[in-house]
Amino acid sequence: MIRCLIIDDDPLIIDLLKHFCDKSGKFSYALCVSNGKDGLRLINSEHFDLIFLDYNLPDMKGLDFLEMMSNSISVIMVTSESNFAVMSYEYDQIIDFLIKPLSYERFLKALERINILEQDSKSKVTEQSSNSVDPLFIKDGTSLVKIDFESIHFIKSESNYVSFAQSEKSIMSIMTMKDLELKLPRFFVRVHRSYFVNINFIKVINQDSIKMANAEIPIGDKYRSELLARIKQF
């Protein structure tokens, strides 16, 4: 059963989402707040599996809220902006988005994404427990290029592209960080919304950055604890 938080300043949207949650029979409870500040307070004191997050809140933008919350909670954005789809792929927490006016059929389709992600997560754990690291073939122009993960220093997201940085060159391909994360071996760790780094190539970890052989990578505040935990495992 899903434990849910609804963050929206429109009482009609809140009532409709609560009705959808009750109707689906998939939720154990749905708490509601009307602004980002109260939402942040709740997620720091309660456990939630899913957040329905309004894009335009009275005290902050929904995307500002995402920057301040943990990556461990799935988010379904609620917005009236139909061009939000491309932007949503820049945020790992976002699993889907609902365009106003809301429909129950589209609501159910968004919930299906939770099951898909759970299955992907289980597959990722199985892959990472294996001693072998399978190569990845990516499209670079008209060619398929084999990516040897052990030679990659870091990976950077650049809009709809991902750049694989090696010692002497970088390879770019069209894909999202969200899709790529499921394919990475365990020696890669997320240190920023736009960066994965290969732990084996880290030289120095500073307060807000990582020094690699040929680059300095920023550390996002919400990724620091995961980075330090992973370092202890090596």
C-alpha positions, 0 to 999 in steps of 0.5 A: 500500500502506498503512503502518499503526500499531496502538495497543492494549493488548489483545494479542488485538485487536492480533493480530486487526487484524494478521491482518486487515491481512495478509488484506486485502493492502492493507498494506505493514506494520503496527507495533504498540504498547500505549500512547499514549506509544510511539505518539506517539514512532513517528509522530514518527519514522516515516511512517504512512498509517493508525492503528488507535487504541484508545479506552481506552489505559493511559496516556491516552484515545484522544481525548487522543492525537488532540489531540497528533497531526498531522491528516495521518494518518487514524485508525480508532478501536477502541472498545467504546462504541457511542455513540462515533459522534457524538463521532467527527465532532468529530475530522478525523483519524477516518475511521471506527470499529470496535466490539468485537468486531471483524469482518473485513467491517466492517474492510474497509468502514472501509478503503473510507473511505480511497479515498473521502477520497483522491478528495475530496481530489483534488476539493478541490485541483481546486476550489481551483485554480479562480479562481471561488468557488461559493456554498454553499446551506445549510439554515437552519430550513425555508429554503435560504440562500445562503452567500457565502464572501467575506463570511464572517469565520470559521466555528465548530463548535458540537456538530452545528452550524456557525456562519457569522459575517458582519460583522452576523449569523451563520447556523447549519446542521446539518453537520460541519466535516469535510464543510464543509472539502471545500467551502471556498475556498483563502482559508479556513484551519483554525486550531483544531479548532472554527474556520476563518477567512477570511484576508482578515479577519485583523487580527492574529496573536498567539502563541495567538489571531487578532484579527478585526474583531469576534472573537478566535479561538484558535489550536490548537498543531497548526494554527499551522504550516499557518496561517503557511504559508498566510499566506505564500501571500497 
